[in-house]
Amino acid sequence: MMEAGMDTTMVFFVLLALYFFILSLRKENKIYFYLVWLSAGIAVMVKPIGLLFLVPLGLCSLYYHFYKSKSIKIKDYIFVIILLLLIFTPVLTFNYLLYKDKGILDLQFSRFTRISVDTYAAIAPTIERFSFTTLLVNNNGARPGILTGFLFMYWQESVFILIFALIGLFFMIKNKNKFVPLLIITFIIPFMFLAGTSLLPNHFVFTSYYAVILSGYGVYSLSLLLKNKKYQRIFIYSIIVLILITSYIKIADGGSNGLLGSKNELGQLIDFKDASIDKNALVLVDSRVYRGRIAFMFWDRHYLEGNAFIEVLRNNDKIPGQEVPIDIYFVECVPDDCGWGGGKITEDFNKSMEDLVSVFGSQDSYVKTINSVNGNPYFKIYKKTIYLKSGIIPVSDSLKEWFFYPVNYQPKSKIFDNYQTHTLYDTLIDQAAHAILYIIVFISGLLALSVIYSLYKEG
């Protein structure tokens, strides 16, 4: 998944925790045991979904230790709880001080405590509680969540990786590999919960990692059925070529954001912006482009979404300043839905944007067409110079928001969860929490480097 998202970083630390878990059992080394929870705790700090892996990891740890020694060292787990609380101190402190100052909690705490839920009413459909109906029956009239989750796996991976993953799982069970419960439980609990509540493709990125691990074991196990080492190598190389070819076909067909090193339509538009759009110009973007994509592409320019532009023009008499010539770059969404999905582009919504295209999208103002990764027209760019009040630029900047926050976190006065401390005690715990956060970031870098050292040492 060619995205710098939180999910990929979170899964890295989840897999690192699984790796340390296996080492701790093999070597019976407490250092590895504590590294498990350090890595898992950091995964949660990266993204709260990490809790869905932390819980099954805890269950697996209790199971393996009781299975092996017939007893559980309570002292070790008390230390683990203290370690996790220390890691979570920045988040706990943030919510304590935010609630004390403004009476609200952050999104996840609000979601599960039902405190200050009205603050996040605008995105309520994306933070629904777990539901067996969503999981097993239907998701707001669509297919059951469990089926959608498996379809995400099919869409994200080569079919041969999925086939060999099933083969790998079969051989793990057949060979009575003692880590089968670890892989199954840490996969199935997050999968089932997410399939019953939050059906977003990026939330299921972790499934690809599990599929690849099991697929590798499947290929290896099948190769062992061939007694001749030469034939084993030929078999493995053939499978590698087969997976590469099918993966290439899937990516080239638009099943991803393009091949490694290539740029999708967003990257191409960013390149055009950097090279051709003056920082004093106003970028008008078709509202059929997903709002997050607009913020991602034009965070460093003055921009207005199409529907916001229409509203601004209706209130033109309230805009300060004199009319001056302003260069406007209009970005049209050619396929009529550029990232929203889920049927959010209604007929009326689409018509309002088509009316805007008819105004700005004339042939004499045409500048460039940007194609998607599979070669289809995705964005069309037009340029016009029209007279507008000079105050439209600061107005456009004041409307730049993304998920409750002003883009670039400016101005700071618009950051809704900026809290103030009012006592010496609150100030001290706030500073301590920040210090712990910086230490965690530093440790995260060390853990990433430890992978290289650990693999080298094991090799």
DACORTA-V534168 format. One record per helix or strand of 2 or more residues. SS is the DSSP state (@ for helix, = for strand). FROM is the first residue (numbers start at 1). TO is the last residue. If there is no record, write none. Layout:
ss=SS from=FROM to=TO
ss=SS from=FROM to=TO
This chain:
ss=@ from=6 to=27
ss=@ from=30 to=46
ss=@ from=48 to=69
ss=@ from=74 to=87
ss=@ from=89 to=102
ss=@ from=107 to=113
ss=@ from=117 to=127
ss=@ from=132 to=136
ss=@ from=145 to=156
ss=@ from=159 to=174
ss=@ from=180 to=195
ss=@ from=201 to=204
ss=@ from=206 to=224
ss=@ from=229 to=255
ss=@ from=265 to=276
ss== from=282 to=285
ss=@ from=291 to=298
ss== from=302 to=305
ss=@ from=306 to=314
ss=@ from=316 to=318
ss== from=323 to=333
ss== from=338 to=339
ss=@ from=347 to=360
ss=@ from=363 to=365
ss== from=366 to=371
ss== from=377 to=389
ss=@ from=392 to=398
ss== from=401 to=402
ss== from=405 to=406
ss=@ from=407 to=409
ss=@ from=412 to=414
ss=@ from=424 to=458
